[in-house]
Amino acid sequence: QVQLVESGGGLVQPGGSLRLSCTASLINFSVYSIGWYRQPPGKERELVAVIWSDGRRNYEDLVKGRFTISRDNAKKTVYLQMNNLEPEDTAVYYCRKRYGSVWSDSWGQGTLVTVSS
């Protein structure tokens, strides 16, 4: 049962921008917090941004000021606007849902972002 689908990745030059989308097939989407994670080649998966069910947002230090997470509950979609991209942002990006204090164990297929000249 697919619940979260990531899209919007691609190849972009350093300094460029991309907007990722995470679209949900969830009932009561608004009660979930959603996190964007990324996994660079050969590295561990890491959390980069979270938008909580109440609208608060948190960012990992390396992306603060460059990435913006937002949500449209009517469209059951969370976005990750990524500006001023750097080669170090190259990774597969995933979204993950959280209900209350519990993160889901399931992951989508991810979307690949490659920052290269």
ABEGO torsion letter per residue (X at the ends): XBABBBBGBEBBBBGBBBBBBBBBBBBGAAABBBBBBBBBBGBBBBBABBBBAAGBBBBBAAABGABBBBBBAAAGBBBBBBBGBBAAABBBBBBBBBBEABBBABBBAEBBBBBBX
